[in-house]
Amino acid sequence: MNSETELPNLVDPEQPNSCFLQKFKLYETRSKFYMIGRDKSRTFWRVLKIDRLDPSELNILEDPATYSDDECYDLLKRIHEGNKSMGGLKFITICYGIVGFVKFLGPYYMLIITKRRKIGVICGHTIYAISKSEMIPVPNPAVRSKLANSKNENRYKKLLCTVDLTKDFFFSYSYSVMSSLQKNLCDNKTGPILYEKMFVWNEYLTRGIRNSLKNTLWTVALVYGFFKQVNLSVSGRDFKLTLIARRSRHFAGTRYLKRGVNEKGRVANDVETEQIVIEDAAEGSPVQISSIVQNRGSIPLFWSQETSRLNIKPDIILSRKDHNYEATRLHFENLVQRYGDPIIILNLIKKCEKKPRETILRAEFANAITYINKSLTDASRLRFLHWDLHKHARGKATNVLTDLGRVATFALGLTGIFYCQVTPNLGPEGLLKGSFFEKNDDSGKCLQHSCSRKYEDDDSLETEISNGSDDASRNYNVRSPMFQKGVLRTNCIDCLDRTNVAQYAYGLVGLGHQLHALGITESPDIDLDNPLAEDLMRVYEAMGDTLALQYGGSAAHNKIFSETRGQWKAATQSQEFFRTLQRFYSNAYMDAEKQDAINVFLGHYQPLQGKPALWELDSDQHYNVGRRNDNVRSFIKRSLSDGHMLSESDSPIASADVGHNQPLSEIAQGGSKGISESAPAISTCESEISYCRFTSPMPCKQLFSGMQEDQCLQSDNIFYDEHDYDCNFSNFLNSDWLSSSGNSCEEETCGRSFASVSSENLVNGPMVETSTSVSESGSTKKGKEQCESELSDDNGILEYSKSFMNWVDNGELLFL
């Protein structure tokens, strides 16, 4: 074997020494529940005892012994004989894991999975969804209090049951589906700590049993979002495409009741999307795998919209103005900790409206990024790109996807993809058995895996290694691994419809590079008329519909996808109108109860006797944004959710960059102190990993051709703020609805710079004076027309502006 590279081992869940319990039988006596669990290969059995005599406390005891099938049968027989006078031992049901325990006003209830279905496989690990679940009271009827049948108790039970576990929840016994593939291969953490991740929705429900047993043998970690796996083929080469969307449990909820950011830097509708490609390899051969991760989330400002039964588009209100943007900073610190640098922000909201709604957030978001970037080094600056998808969508749908594809190409070039080959010999603990990397015996330093090579040099990436086995020794060509570092974060207003289109464009570009890395295709480019593009579109469309139903109450608006497929325009319009009405009805009439159910499921609200019932309180949004505190900095806490792609300090990725895993403010100061005392140590040595950076097939000057930098600075299409931190709103955003005459312009003709924000839409918001001259307006309009013509140029390869090149190199702001 190559002296520097060790390939990871994968699990075979069928192996006898596998330690995952996958099937359970529940029995009861008058005094106890007995749960018998076994592994998939029927090699060992374990016993769990749950006390039923205490009416209000949860008492769980795990038998430390491991039983065989016969021994387990004898044990159950003895339990039955010993309890014959009280009815003996009774079989209740077969189940496939404990979802958790919950208590309202009366007894504890146990939530179990009674039916499951297989929805996919990742490297031999089966992924399941829930087909049926049950909620069983723990105490026996003789000791239950009167509260067990009270009106409020029954209402809480009914409320919890509205969280449908059979829709969009998924889990695995042997694979950490709450983490990305790169994270799983670079980090060997297992057990209870995995339940603390931001994507595990039953963390609260399982807290009691995990604290009692100090293990997770009996529970399953539920991820909420989307999972889809399809088999595809290119030129006779078969591969599996898996698309996973993981919804964060932090600041989770419904569309109008969860907006923006909270004090801890957690945003609403925070979803991590991972696209995995695994080739179908012959048995005994190394398997090539690749993944890319992107993120979506609400605009990280304090803002809200009031649910209205009369107004289908409520006003947007900036609330609890944070002048230092501490919560925004915390959000991006968390993204850096999870994914590393660079953070690329693609903002798709409108730049001009008759009535100011989205434009209010557009200006404030730009101010926040500019303010945060003041204190950051050039390497750590946030890359911020504005691109008004709504305006560009008035043209051809294919043009929209083409333009987004250009942005995606450069974003992918900055972050890279994850790629590696895994060995065919399977170990008992799968991807989590050990680190993907080994330590160098001489220096103790993490090994270097160079990834900064062009795809044209694929042949040089291959090294001959010998992989020994009991039967024979085989030689395989193994390419060096590549790693993703940094992430593209996309948002619109709801982070649903427009965001899903942009994520598809990024996924399509990523798929081309993934297939090229796997050696399946000769070129990393996939045209929109390629059948693969249509296959991928359908998967992303399904994901968009699912996420939109969860957060917005209706399927996504898929106008661009429908037009790309050539769907009849009248049918598309009818579908969009119906979905608008469905979303409006859900938001106005259903979301409040849905939010209450989520709060109970996640443990954000815990009922107590004598405390006001959940339905007697004000709306969730009022509770979160209605309170005032002038000293914002004093009560905002750091957002220290765990990493989800990059490994901790014991893997090479964590030490790859000086300042990685540090707060943005400390990176700017050059300090090496972590975010908190528990944060990983930061290496001060030179990077020992070269992260892959794609070389674009086009030179950097081919985007937005022909524009000079001064034109871009005046254009309402593009703005790049190059180290000018004293600029005001009039430097870069535009809106004619604030003209001194009071006349509103049509959205199609807005051309002047954004100069002020109406105070009636702000709470403690900014007050900026209007200072737009006629000459400025004229030059802006001219710049706009020029930029639009260049963006829509279909004649050959376009050139990229100097401002775009600077943005790629240095970050900061870019407006399209």
Secondary structure, 3 states (H helix, E strand, C coil): CCCCCCCCCEECCCCCCCCCEEEEEEEECCCEEEEEEEECCCCCEEEEEEECCCCCCCCEEECCCCECHHHHHHHHHHHHHHCHHHCCCEEEEEECCEEEEEECCCCEEEEEEEEEEEEEEECCEEEEEEEEEEEEECCCCCCCCHHHHCHHHHHHHHHHHCCCCCCCEEECCCCCCCCCHHHHHHCCCCHHHHHHCCCECCCCCCHHHHHHHCCCCCECCCEEEEEEEEEEEECCEEEEEEEEEEECCCCCCCCCCCCCECCCCCECCCEEEEEEEEECCCCCCCEEEEEEEEEECCCCCCEEECCCCCCCCCCEEECCCCCCCHHHHHHHHHHHHHHCCCEEEEECCCCCCCCCCHHHHHHHHHHHHHHHHHCCCHHHCCEEEECCHHHHCCCCHHHHHHHHHHHHHHHHHHHCCEEEEECCCEECCHHHCCCCCCECCCCCCECCCECCCCHHHHHHHEEEEEEECCCCEEEEEEECCECCCCEEEEECCCCCHHHHHHHHHHHHHHHHHHHHHCCCCCCCCCCCCCHHHHHHHHHHHHHHHHHHHHHCCCCCCCHHHHHHCCCCHHHHHHHHHHHHHHHHHHHHHHHHHHHHHHHHHCCCCCCCCCCCCHHHCCCHHHHHHCCCCCCHHHHCCCCCCCCCCCCCCCCCCCCCCCCCCCCHHHHHHCCCCCCCCCCCCCCCCCCCCECCCCCCCCCHHHCCCCCCHHHHHHCCCCCEECCCCCCCHHHCEECHHHCCCCCCCCHHHCCCEECCCCHHHECCCCCCCCCCCHHHHHHHHHHHHHHHHHHCCCCCCCCCCHHHHHHHHHCEEEEC
